[in-house]
Amino acid sequence: MQSGAALDSIQTALEIDRRLSELETQARANRSAVGSAFLYSVSLARIAAWAKGLESRGFVLVPVSAIVNTPKQ
């Protein structure tokens, strides 16, 4: 999965779970990762379930603005 790619381009629980796992792999390798999703009910359900265990796996969920470099003026 490319960084920032939609987690739910295939709207099945199994595929969303697979992409969330890939997102974690990217975050471990790069110290951060960005994923996006639409407001599909399956997306919300899978992301909510996944997010419950993030801290125990060593992750913190943050807004994208916390990891994106902003240009200095």
Biopython code that builds the backbone (N, CA, C, O; Angstrom):
import numpy as np
from Bio.PDB.StructureBuilder import StructureBuilder

atoms = [
    (1, "MET", "N", (0.846, -1.179, 0.000)),
    (1, "MET", "CA", (0.000, 0.000, 0.000)),
    (1, "MET", "C", (0.885, 1.234, 0.000)),
    (1, "MET", "O", (1.837, 1.305, 0.776)),
    (2, "GLN", "N", (0.598, 2.183, -0.833)),
    (2, "GLN", "CA", (1.331, 3.436, -0.858)),
    (2, "GLN", "C", (0.893, 4.306, 0.309)),
    (2, "GLN", "O", (-0.264, 4.274, 0.730)),
    (3, "SER", "N", (1.834, 5.080, 0.821)),
    (3, "SER", "CA", (1.504, 5.988, 1.908)),
    (3, "SER", "C", (0.369, 6.921, 1.487)),
    (3, "SER", "O", (0.405, 7.504, 0.404)),
    (4, "GLY", "N", (-0.620, 7.055, 2.336)),
    (4, "GLY", "CA", (-1.747, 7.921, 2.057)),
    (4, "GLY", "C", (-2.844, 7.285, 1.221)),
    (4, "GLY", "O", (-3.877, 7.904, 0.968)),
    (5, "ALA", "N", (-2.622, 6.051, 0.792)),
    (5, "ALA", "CA", (-3.628, 5.372, -0.024)),
    (5, "ALA", "C", (-4.869, 5.077, 0.811)),
    (5, "ALA", "O", (-4.784, 4.884, 2.024)),
    (6, "ALA", "N", (-6.005, 5.045, 0.156)),
    (6, "ALA", "CA", (-7.269, 4.772, 0.859)),
    (6, "ALA", "C", (-7.254, 3.359, 1.425)),
    (6, "ALA", "O", (-6.932, 2.398, 0.727)),
    (7, "LEU", "N", (-7.601, 3.253, 2.680)),
    (7, "LEU", "CA", (-7.648, 1.960, 3.353)),
    (7, "LEU", "C", (-8.832, 1.123, 2.894)),
    (7, "LEU", "O", (-8.834, -0.098, 3.053)),
    (8, "ASP", "N", (-9.826, 1.769, 2.331)),
    (8, "ASP", "CA", (-11.070, 1.075, 2.017)),
    (8, "ASP", "C", (-11.447, 1.143, 0.541)),
    (8, "ASP", "O", (-12.629, 1.196, 0.199)),
    (9, "SER", "N", (-10.443, 1.140, -0.329)),
    (9, "SER", "CA", (-10.769, 1.126, -1.757)),
    (9, "SER", "C", (-11.465, -0.177, -2.133)),
    (9, "SER", "O", (-12.229, -0.220, -3.097)),
    (10, "ILE", "N", (-11.203, -1.232, -1.376)),
    (10, "ILE", "CA", (-11.975, -2.472, -1.452)),
    (10, "ILE", "C", (-12.715, -2.575, -0.118)),
    (10, "ILE", "O", (-12.090, -2.730, 0.931)),
    (11, "GLN", "N", (-14.020, -2.491, -0.160)),
    (11, "GLN", "CA", (-14.822, -2.336, 1.055)),
    (11, "GLN", "C", (-15.224, -3.663, 1.686)),
    (11, "GLN", "O", (-16.406, -3.999, 1.757)),
    (12, "THR", "N", (-14.226, -4.407, 2.140)),
    (12, "THR", "CA", (-14.504, -5.609, 2.916)),
    (12, "THR", "C", (-13.704, -5.531, 4.209)),
    (12, "THR", "O", (-12.631, -4.929, 4.247)),
    (13, "ALA", "N", (-14.224, -6.134, 5.255)),
    (13, "ALA", "CA", (-13.526, -6.117, 6.537)),
    (13, "ALA", "C", (-12.137, -6.729, 6.407)),
    (13, "ALA", "O", (-11.176, -6.199, 6.964)),
    (14, "LEU", "N", (-12.019, -7.826, 5.687)),
    (14, "LEU", "CA", (-10.739, -8.509, 5.531)),
    (14, "LEU", "C", (-9.709, -7.616, 4.832)),
    (14, "LEU", "O", (-8.559, -7.545, 5.268)),
    (15, "GLU", "N", (-10.102, -6.946, 3.771)),
    (15, "GLU", "CA", (-9.179, -6.075, 3.036)),
    (15, "GLU", "C", (-8.804, -4.844, 3.857)),
    (15, "GLU", "O", (-7.645, -4.429, 3.842)),
    (16, "ILE", "N", (-9.740, -4.265, 4.557)),
    (16, "ILE", "CA", (-9.431, -3.101, 5.399)),
    (16, "ILE", "C", (-8.483, -3.507, 6.520)),
    (16, "ILE", "O", (-7.540, -2.777, 6.824)),
    (17, "ASP", "N", (-8.717, -4.649, 7.132)),
    (17, "ASP", "CA", (-7.810, -5.143, 8.172)),
    (17, "ASP", "C", (-6.404, -5.369, 7.614)),
    (17, "ASP", "O", (-5.414, -5.057, 8.275)),
    (18, "ARG", "N", (-6.319, -5.912, 6.395)),
    (18, "ARG", "CA", (-5.019, -6.147, 5.766)),
    (18, "ARG", "C", (-4.295, -4.826, 5.538)),
    (18, "ARG", "O", (-3.093, -4.724, 5.785)),
    (19, "ARG", "N", (-5.011, -3.829, 5.074)),
    (19, "ARG", "CA", (-4.394, -2.524, 4.819)),
    (19, "ARG", "C", (-3.995, -1.811, 6.115)),
    (19, "ARG", "O", (-2.988, -1.103, 6.150)),
    (20, "LEU", "N", (-4.770, -1.995, 7.161)),
    (20, "LEU", "CA", (-4.393, -1.428, 8.460)),
    (20, "LEU", "C", (-3.107, -2.083, 8.972)),
    (20, "LEU", "O", (-2.255, -1.416, 9.559)),
    (21, "SER", "N", (-2.976, -3.372, 8.749)),
    (21, "SER", "CA", (-1.753, -4.074, 9.125)),
    (21, "SER", "C", (-0.562, -3.543, 8.322)),
    (21, "SER", "O", (0.522, -3.355, 8.874)),
    (22, "GLU", "N", (-0.756, -3.304, 7.034)),
    (22, "GLU", "CA", (0.292, -2.713, 6.201)),
    (22, "GLU", "C", (0.662, -1.319, 6.692)),
    (22, "GLU", "O", (1.832, -0.937, 6.666)),
    (23, "LEU", "N", (-0.326, -0.570, 7.136)),
    (23, "LEU", "CA", (-0.077, 0.769, 7.669)),
    (23, "LEU", "C", (0.827, 0.694, 8.902)),
    (23, "LEU", "O", (1.730, 1.515, 9.061)),
    (24, "GLU", "N", (0.587, -0.274, 9.761)),
    (24, "GLU", "CA", (1.443, -0.467, 10.930)),
    (24, "GLU", "C", (2.867, -0.815, 10.510)),
    (24, "GLU", "O", (3.827, -0.318, 11.099)),
    (25, "THR", "N", (3.008, -1.659, 9.502)),
    (25, "THR", "CA", (4.334, -2.031, 9.005)),
    (25, "THR", "C", (5.069, -0.794, 8.495)),
    (25, "THR", "O", (6.256, -0.615, 8.769)),
    (26, "GLN", "N", (4.369, 0.052, 7.758)),
    (26, "GLN", "CA", (4.967, 1.297, 7.273)),
    (26, "GLN", "C", (5.374, 2.202, 8.428)),
    (26, "GLN", "O", (6.444, 2.810, 8.401)),
    (27, "ALA", "N", (4.529, 2.288, 9.431)),
    (27, "ALA", "CA", (4.828, 3.151, 10.580)),
    (27, "ALA", "C", (6.062, 2.650, 11.328)),
    (27, "ALA", "O", (6.876, 3.453, 11.785)),
    (28, "ARG", "N", (6.204, 1.347, 11.455)),
    (28, "ARG", "CA", (7.401, 0.805, 12.115)),
    (28, "ARG", "C", (8.652, 1.133, 11.306)),
    (28, "ARG", "O", (9.683, 1.494, 11.874)),
    (29, "ALA", "N", (8.566, 1.009, 9.996)),
    (29, "ALA", "CA", (9.725, 1.229, 9.130)),
    (29, "ALA", "C", (10.082, 2.706, 8.998)),
    (29, "ALA", "O", (11.259, 3.054, 8.908)),
    (30, "ASN", "N", (9.077, 3.572, 8.986)),
    (30, "ASN", "CA", (9.296, 4.989, 8.676)),
    (30, "ASN", "C", (9.025, 5.938, 9.836)),
    (30, "ASN", "O", (9.144, 7.153, 9.683)),
    (31, "ARG", "N", (8.665, 5.401, 10.981)),
    (31, "ARG", "CA", (8.327, 6.169, 12.180)),
    (31, "ARG", "C", (7.003, 6.909, 12.080)),
    (31, "ARG", "O", (6.591, 7.560, 13.040)),
    (32, "SER", "N", (6.331, 6.826, 10.945)),
    (32, "SER", "CA", (4.986, 7.372, 10.794)),
    (32, "SER", "C", (4.396, 6.817, 9.506)),
    (32, "SER", "O", (5.118, 6.332, 8.635)),
    (33, "ALA", "N", (3.084, 6.895, 9.400)),
    (33, "ALA", "CA", (2.386, 6.465, 8.187)),
    (33, "ALA", "C", (1.060, 7.209, 8.130)),
    (33, "ALA", "O", (0.506, 7.607, 9.155)),
    (34, "VAL", "N", (0.569, 7.385, 6.920)),
    (34, "VAL", "CA", (-0.698, 8.091, 6.721)),
    (34, "VAL", "C", (-1.644, 7.183, 5.960)),
    (34, "VAL", "O", (-1.286, 6.608, 4.932)),
    (35, "GLY", "N", (-2.844, 7.064, 6.476)),
    (35, "GLY", "CA", (-3.888, 6.325, 5.790)),
    (35, "GLY", "C", (-5.151, 7.164, 5.758)),
    (35, "GLY", "O", (-5.345, 8.047, 6.594)),
    (36, "SER", "N", (-5.999, 6.885, 4.796)),
    (36, "SER", "CA", (-7.269, 7.604, 4.727)),
    (36, "SER", "C", (-8.379, 6.613, 4.437)),
    (36, "SER", "O", (-8.138, 5.517, 3.930)),
    (37, "ALA", "N", (-9.583, 7.008, 4.762)),
    (37, "ALA", "CA", (-10.747, 6.161, 4.525)),
    (37, "ALA", "C", (-11.972, 7.035, 4.355)),
    (37, "ALA", "O", (-12.007, 8.188, 4.785)),
    (38, "PHE", "N", (-12.965, 6.462, 3.721)),
    (38, "PHE", "CA", (-14.245, 7.141, 3.576)),
    (38, "PHE", "C", (-15.143, 6.757, 4.748)),
    (38, "PHE", "O", (-14.780, 5.895, 5.548)),
    (39, "LEU", "N", (-16.281, 7.373, 4.854)),
    (39, "LEU", "CA", (-17.186, 7.125, 5.974)),
    (39, "LEU", "C", (-18.129, 5.950, 5.709)),
    (39, "LEU", "O", (-19.321, 6.027, 6.007)),
    (40, "TYR", "N", (-17.600, 4.883, 5.159)),
    (40, "TYR", "CA", (-18.388, 3.671, 4.985)),
    (40, "TYR", "C", (-18.525, 2.992, 6.347)),
    (40, "TYR", "O", (-17.602, 3.046, 7.160)),
    (41, "SER", "N", (-19.642, 2.370, 6.596)),
    (41, "SER", "CA", (-19.846, 1.736, 7.907)),
    (41, "SER", "C", (-18.809, 0.648, 8.171)),
    (41, "SER", "O", (-18.346, 0.512, 9.304)),
    (42, "VAL", "N", (-18.434, -0.122, 7.163)),
    (42, "VAL", "CA", (-17.422, -1.159, 7.364)),
    (42, "VAL", "C", (-16.074, -0.532, 7.704)),
    (42, "VAL", "O", (-15.328, -1.074, 8.518)),
    (43, "SER", "N", (-15.758, 0.598, 7.092)),
    (43, "SER", "CA", (-14.493, 1.286, 7.381)),
    (43, "SER", "C", (-14.465, 1.768, 8.819)),
    (43, "SER", "O", (-13.492, 1.545, 9.540)),
    (44, "LEU", "N", (-15.529, 2.425, 9.229)),
    (44, "LEU", "CA", (-15.594, 2.936, 10.600)),
    (44, "LEU", "C", (-15.500, 1.819, 11.623)),
    (44, "LEU", "O", (-14.811, 1.960, 12.633)),
    (45, "ALA", "N", (-16.176, 0.722, 11.376)),
    (45, "ALA", "CA", (-16.163, -0.409, 12.315)),
    (45, "ALA", "C", (-14.771, -1.019, 12.426)),
    (45, "ALA", "O", (-14.302, -1.293, 13.530)),
    (46, "ARG", "N", (-14.102, -1.234, 11.284)),
    (46, "ARG", "CA", (-12.781, -1.870, 11.307)),
    (46, "ARG", "C", (-11.733, -0.939, 11.907)),
    (46, "ARG", "O", (-10.869, -1.389, 12.659)),
    (47, "ILE", "N", (-11.797, 0.342, 11.589)),
    (47, "ILE", "CA", (-10.826, 1.291, 12.140)),
    (47, "ILE", "C", (-11.033, 1.448, 13.641)),
    (47, "ILE", "O", (-10.060, 1.536, 14.389)),
    (48, "ALA", "N", (-12.272, 1.483, 14.091)),
    (48, "ALA", "CA", (-12.545, 1.591, 15.532)),
    (48, "ALA", "C", (-11.997, 0.378, 16.281)),
    (48, "ALA", "O", (-11.386, 0.525, 17.340)),
    (49, "ALA", "N", (-12.211, -0.810, 15.738)),
    (49, "ALA", "CA", (-11.703, -2.030, 16.385)),
    (49, "ALA", "C", (-10.174, -2.027, 16.405)),
    (49, "ALA", "O", (-9.566, -2.367, 17.420)),
    (50, "TRP", "N", (-9.561, -1.648, 15.302)),
    (50, "TRP", "CA", (-8.105, -1.591, 15.184)),
    (50, "TRP", "C", (-7.512, -0.573, 16.157)),
    (50, "TRP", "O", (-6.501, -0.843, 16.805)),
    (51, "ALA", "N", (-8.139, 0.591, 16.255)),
    (51, "ALA", "CA", (-7.610, 1.673, 17.088)),
    (51, "ALA", "C", (-7.602, 1.325, 18.572)),
    (51, "ALA", "O", (-6.776, 1.845, 19.322)),
    (52, "LYS", "N", (-8.510, 0.454, 19.006)),
    (52, "LYS", "CA", (-8.564, 0.086, 20.427)),
    (52, "LYS", "C", (-7.265, -0.542, 20.911)),
    (52, "LYS", "O", (-6.911, -0.385, 22.080)),
    (53, "GLY", "N", (-6.550, -1.247, 20.046)),
    (53, "GLY", "CA", (-5.331, -1.923, 20.470)),
    (53, "GLY", "C", (-4.043, -1.228, 20.070)),
    (53, "GLY", "O", (-2.962, -1.785, 20.259)),
    (54, "LEU", "N", (-4.130, -0.036, 19.529)),
    (54, "LEU", "CA", (-2.930, 0.650, 19.038)),
    (54, "LEU", "C", (-1.871, 0.862, 20.109)),
    (54, "LEU", "O", (-0.701, 0.536, 19.905)),
    (55, "GLU", "N", (-2.273, 1.397, 21.230)),
    (55, "GLU", "CA", (-1.310, 1.727, 22.271)),
    (55, "GLU", "C", (-0.557, 0.487, 22.756)),
    (55, "GLU", "O", (0.645, 0.554, 23.012)),
    (56, "SER", "N", (-1.247, -0.627, 22.882)),
    (56, "SER", "CA", (-0.594, -1.857, 23.332)),
    (56, "SER", "C", (0.403, -2.386, 22.306)),
    (56, "SER", "O", (1.284, -3.178, 22.641)),
    (57, "ARG", "N", (0.261, -1.941, 21.044)),
    (57, "ARG", "CA", (1.200, -2.336, 19.997)),
    (57, "ARG", "C", (2.265, -1.272, 19.762)),
    (57, "ARG", "O", (3.087, -1.396, 18.854)),
    (58, "GLY", "N", (2.247, -0.222, 20.589)),
    (58, "GLY", "CA", (3.285, 0.799, 20.529)),
    (58, "GLY", "C", (3.018, 1.941, 19.569)),
    (58, "GLY", "O", (3.953, 2.603, 19.119)),
    (59, "PHE", "N", (1.749, 2.184, 19.248)),
    (59, "PHE", "CA", (1.396, 3.246, 18.316)),
    (59, "PHE", "C", (0.523, 4.297, 18.978)),
    (59, "PHE", "O", (-0.144, 4.042, 19.981)),
    (60, "VAL", "N", (0.546, 5.487, 18.386)),
    (60, "VAL", "CA", (-0.315, 6.582, 18.808)),
    (60, "VAL", "C", (-0.993, 7.115, 17.560)),
    (60, "VAL", "O", (-0.326, 7.378, 16.559)),
    (61, "LEU", "N", (-2.284, 7.276, 17.604)),
    (61, "LEU", "CA", (-3.053, 7.829, 16.500)),
    (61, "LEU", "C", (-3.047, 9.348, 16.621)),
    (61, "LEU", "O", (-3.450, 9.889, 17.650)),
    (62, "VAL", "N", (-2.595, 10.036, 15.580)),
    (62, "VAL", "CA", (-2.505, 11.496, 15.603)),
    (62, "VAL", "C", (-3.108, 12.059, 14.322)),
    (62, "VAL", "O", (-3.235, 11.342, 13.329)),
    (63, "PRO", "N", (-3.480, 13.334, 14.335)),
    (63, "PRO", "CA", (-3.946, 13.956, 13.087)),
    (63, "PRO", "C", (-2.769, 14.070, 12.113)),
    (63, "PRO", "O", (-1.616, 14.175, 12.530)),
    (64, "VAL", "N", (-3.067, 14.049, 10.843)),
    (64, "VAL", "CA", (-2.010, 14.120, 9.830)),
    (64, "VAL", "C", (-1.162, 15.377, 9.993)),
    (64, "VAL", "O", (0.021, 15.371, 9.652)),
    (65, "SER", "N", (-1.742, 16.436, 10.501)),
    (65, "SER", "CA", (-0.990, 17.685, 10.686)),
    (65, "SER", "C", (0.162, 17.512, 11.676)),
    (65, "SER", "O", (1.092, 18.319, 11.670)),
    (66, "ALA", "N", (0.126, 16.496, 12.514)),
    (66, "ALA", "CA", (1.187, 16.268, 13.482)),
    (66, "ALA", "C", (2.432, 15.650, 12.840)),
    (66, "ALA", "O", (3.508, 15.677, 13.438)),
    (67, "ILE", "N", (2.303, 15.100, 11.645)),
    (67, "ILE", "CA", (3.456, 14.447, 11.016)),
    (67, "ILE", "C", (3.861, 15.024, 9.671)),
    (67, "ILE", "O", (4.906, 14.661, 9.129)),
    (68, "VAL", "N", (3.054, 15.909, 9.132)),
    (68, "VAL", "CA", (3.359, 16.509, 7.831)),
    (68, "VAL", "C", (4.187, 17.759, 8.048)),
    (68, "VAL", "O", (3.876, 18.587, 8.904)),
    (69, "ASN", "N", (5.237, 17.884, 7.269)),
    (69, "ASN", "CA", (6.061, 19.093, 7.352)),
    (69, "ASN", "C", (5.310, 20.266, 6.741)),
    (69, "ASN", "O", (4.763, 20.164, 5.642)),
    (70, "THR", "N", (5.290, 21.362, 7.452)),
    (70, "THR", "CA", (4.670, 22.575, 6.908)),
    (70, "THR", "C", (5.782, 23.517, 6.465)),
    (70, "THR", "O", (6.812, 23.624, 7.130)),
    (71, "PRO", "N", (5.576, 24.194, 5.354)),
    (71, "PRO", "CA", (6.623, 25.130, 4.887)),
    (71, "PRO", "C", (6.798, 26.284, 5.861)),
    (71, "PRO", "O", (5.835, 26.805, 6.423)),
    (72, "LYS", "N", (8.053, 26.665, 6.042)),
    (72, "LYS", "CA", (8.344, 27.802, 6.919)),
    (72, "LYS", "C", (8.226, 29.084, 6.109)),
    (72, "LYS", "O", (8.622, 29.142, 4.945)),
    (73, "GLN", "N", (7.676, 30.103, 6.742)),
    (73, "GLN", "CA", (7.490, 31.376, 6.043)),
    (73, "GLN", "C", (8.440, 32.411, 6.540)),
    (73, "GLN", "O", (8.423, 33.545, 6.062)),
]
sb = StructureBuilder()
sb.init_structure("model")
sb.init_model(0)
sb.init_chain("A")
sb.init_seg("    ")
for serial, (resi, resn, name, xyz) in enumerate(atoms, 1):
    if name == "N":
        sb.init_residue(resn, " ", resi, " ")
    sb.init_atom(name, np.array(xyz, "f"), 0.0, 1.0, " ", f" {name:<3s}", serial, name[0])
structure = sb.get_structure()
